[in-house]
């Protein structure tokens, strides 16, 4: 069982930094990323999409998302993530109940 997360205010207090500075740093970190990457690992691409690696490997195997092998490494072109999501968005039926 996981422990509950500490509130930001407590974390800031423990680190002895202003809470607003910590919140700013966290926001910058969330959006930072390496903009120079042209290909992502499967774990990085899965994290960007918000799914697990196993599910992403299913999409790779079925050809739903492009990938490339470089030696023994599997990489996902960064633009393939956006293309995949755009196709899924167009194909989804928002009228259907989940």
N, C-alpha and C positions, 0 to 999 in steps of 0.2 A: 504494500500500500504506500503510495507516495505522500510526502508531507505537503501540507498546504503552503502555497507561496507566500513569502513575506510581502507586506505592502511596501510600495516604493518609499514611503516616508521612513520606514524602519531601516530599509537598506541604505538610504542616504545617511541616516543617523549613524549606522554602523560603520560606513565608509568615511564619515566626517566630511561630507560634501553637501552643498545646498541641494535641496530636492529638485528645484527647477533645472539646475545644471545637469543632474542625473537624468531627468526626463528628456532634456534636449539631446544629451549624448545617446540615449536609447533610441530616440526617434531618428537621429542621424545614422546610427548603426543599422537600423532596420532597412533604411532606404539606400545605404551606401553600396555594397556589392562592388565587384570589380567590373567596371564598364568596358574594360578592354578584352574580356573573355569572348572568344568567338564560339567556343564549345564548352558544354557543361558535363560534369560527371552525371551518372544516373541519379546519384543521391542529391546533387545540386538541382537538377531539373525537377525531380520529384518534389523537393522542398518548395521550389518556385510555384509549382502547380498546386501543391497542397495534398499530394497523395503519397502512398508508400512506394518504395522501390520495386516491390513485387508487382504491383499494379502497373507501374511504368514499364517494367520489362514485358508485361502482357501486351501493352500498347505497341512497344517496339517490335515484338514478335509478329503481331498482326499487321504491322505496317502503318498503324494509325499515327505514329509519330516517327519522324525521320531520325536516323542515327547513323554513325559511322564507326567502324573499327579502325583503331590506330594501333598497330601491333596487337597486343592482347587487351587493349583498353577500349571501352565502349564510350563514345562521346555523343552528346546531343547538341546540334547547332542551336545557338541561342534563338535564332529566328524560328526554328522548328517548334519551340514551346509556344510562341505566340500564334503560329499557324494552326497548331493543334487545338488550342483554346478557341480560336476563331471558328474553326470547323465545328467543334462541339457546341459552341454557342448557337450557331446557325441551325444545327441539327436538333437542338433541344426543343421540347414542347412545353412552353410555360403554362399552357392551359391545363395540362394533365396534373392531377393531384399526386403528390409523392407518397 
